[in-house]
């Protein structure tokens, strides 16, 4: 391939935009609130995360979870392409070249990318959490660390550990809501992210948590997840005064939109998994408008406060 054949940054950004618009309407809506440079970098980062997730889950933009026949080969491929991208090499896959661009432009700490790949290793090896602490460790590796990377994309100094903790908290909140929403889909794909200790405490027969006679117990566990998500979201909001206005606006909009997903799961009770929970375009627009006001008043609404010591804390590099 000669230099004239190399995809331009604009072409890779365009592909990344298509990826986020298809893979997550909630994140895409929130991303439009960023300034252009931050928005494009957010799309680039999303494209790489989405591609890795699809490789691990046998999906197409997060749809149709299925077991993969070659997990070790997929993990090796993911690691090799990620390492090449972080080294500044042309990979030839638009999503991994998106990582190459955003890492070079932002000084993204490589350990964050490696931590995310570790999360996909857990999925590929059919790992399941035994304890609540295991659950949070998983949430960090597949989502909390994405919050850290997004903070760097938004201009947070990679050495600002306190703000990165708050960004991680938001990623964990999103993932807890995802787990609550996707219990049925995960079960069909042969996965379960509900801690074994919780399942034992609620006296589920092994592998039976999706069966109709136990749906009322499952609704209890979903509420636990959503309540914990609210705690992490509240912690994350305290970090928003450290962000530029438009970045804070986007973060607060995403927090509200994703919070609605969790709340809808709880409201659905035993029937929450009859259909996949989504938020309407009108609901997203309401949160975008509300979040604008929150962003303008973020220093008053979210004054500095110590992080809750009862919250799980991410590993440090």
HUJO-V162399 format. One record per backbone hydrogen bond with DSSP energy under -0.5 kcal/mol. CO is the residue of the C=O (numbers start at 1). NH is the residue of the N-H. E is the energy in kcal/mol with one decimal. If there is no record, write none. Layout:
CO/NH/E  CO/NH/E
This chain:
2/5/-2.1  2/6/-0.5  3/6/-0.9  8/12/-2.1  9/13/-2.8  10/14/-2.3  11/15/-2.0  12/16/-2.4  13/17/-2.5  14/18/-1.9  15/19/-1.8  16/20/-2.3  17/21/-2.3  18/22/-1.6  19/23/-2.8  20/24/-2.4  24/28/-2.3  25/29/-2.2  26/30/-2.0  27/31/-2.4  28/32/-1.1  29/32/-0.5  30/33/-1.7  31/34/-1.6  35/39/-3.0  36/40/-2.5  37/41/-2.0  38/42/-2.5  39/43/-2.2  40/44/-2.3  41/45/-2.4  42/46/-2.5  43/47/-2.5  44/48/-1.6  45/49/-2.3  46/50/-3.3  47/51/-2.1  48/52/-2.4  49/53/-2.4  50/54/-2.5  51/55/-2.1  52/56/-2.2  53/57/-2.2  54/58/-1.4  54/59/-1.3  57/66/-2.4  60/63/-0.7  63/60/-1.5  70/74/-2.3  71/75/-2.5  72/76/-2.3  73/77/-2.3  74/78/-2.6  75/79/-2.6  76/80/-2.5  77/81/-2.5  78/82/-2.2  79/83/-2.8  80/84/-2.1  81/85/-2.3  82/86/-2.6  83/87/-1.5  84/89/-2.6  85/88/-1.6  93/97/-2.7  94/98/-1.5  95/99/-1.4  96/100/-2.0  97/101/-2.0  98/102/-2.5  99/103/-2.8  100/104/-1.7  101/105/-2.2  102/106/-1.7  103/107/-1.6  103/108/-1.0  109/112/-1.3  109/113/-0.8  110/114/-2.1  111/115/-2.3  112/116/-1.9  113/117/-2.1  114/118/-1.9  115/119/-1.2  116/120/-1.5  117/121/-1.8  118/122/-1.7  119/123/-1.6  120/124/-2.6  121/125/-1.9  122/127/-2.7  123/126/-1.7  129/196/-2.0  130/197/-2.3  131/135/-1.8  132/136/-2.1  133/137/-2.2  134/138/-2.4  135/139/-2.6  136/140/-2.4  137/141/-2.0  138/142/-1.9  139/143/-1.7  139/144/-2.6  140/145/-2.9  141/119/-0.5  143/147/-1.8  144/148/-1.6  145/149/-2.3  146/150/-2.9  147/151/-2.1  148/152/-1.7  149/153/-2.3  150/154/-2.0  151/156/-2.7  152/155/-1.6  157/160/-2.7  159/161/-1.8  160/164/-2.1  161/165/-2.2  162/166/-1.5  163/167/-2.2  164/168/-2.6  165/169/-2.1  166/170/-1.5  167/171/-1.8  168/172/-2.4  169/173/-2.3  170/174/-2.4  171/175/-2.2  172/176/-2.5  173/177/-1.9  174/178/-2.3  175/179/-2.7  176/180/-2.1  177/181/-2.4  178/182/-2.8  180/183/-0.6  182/186/-3.2  183/187/-2.2  184/188/-2.1  185/189/-1.5  186/191/-3.3  187/190/-1.5  195/198/-0.6  195/199/-2.0  196/200/-2.5  197/201/-2.3  198/202/-2.2  199/204/-2.5  200/203/-1.5  205/208/-2.3  208/211/-1.8  211/214/-2.2  212/215/-1.6  214/218/-2.1  215/219/-2.3  216/220/-1.0  217/221/-1.7  218/222/-2.4  219/223/-1.8  220/224/-1.9  221/225/-2.3  222/226/-2.4  223/227/-2.8  224/228/-2.5  225/229/-2.4  226/230/-2.0  227/231/-1.4  228/232/-2.0  229/233/-2.6  230/234/-2.4  231/235/-1.7  232/236/-2.3  233/237/-2.1  234/238/-0.8  235/238/-0.7  236/239/-1.9  237/240/-1.5  239/242/-1.6  240/243/-2.0  244/248/-2.9  245/249/-2.6  246/250/-2.1  247/251/-2.5  248/252/-2.8  249/253/-2.2  250/254/-2.5  251/255/-2.4  252/256/-2.0  253/257/-2.6  254/258/-2.8  255/259/-2.1  256/260/-1.9  257/261/-1.2  258/262/-1.8  259/263/-2.5  260/264/-2.4  261/265/-1.8  262/266/-2.1  263/267/-2.5  264/268/-1.7  265/269/-0.7  266/269/-1.2  268/271/-2.2  269/272/-1.6  271/274/-1.7  280/284/-2.2  281/285/-2.3  282/286/-2.2  283/287/-2.0  284/288/-2.4  285/289/-2.2  286/290/-2.5  287/291/-3.1  288/292/-1.3  289/293/-1.2  290/294/-1.9  291/295/-2.9  292/296/-1.9  293/297/-1.5  295/298/-1.1  297/300/-0.9  297/301/-2.9  298/302/-2.5  300/303/-0.5  308/311/-1.7
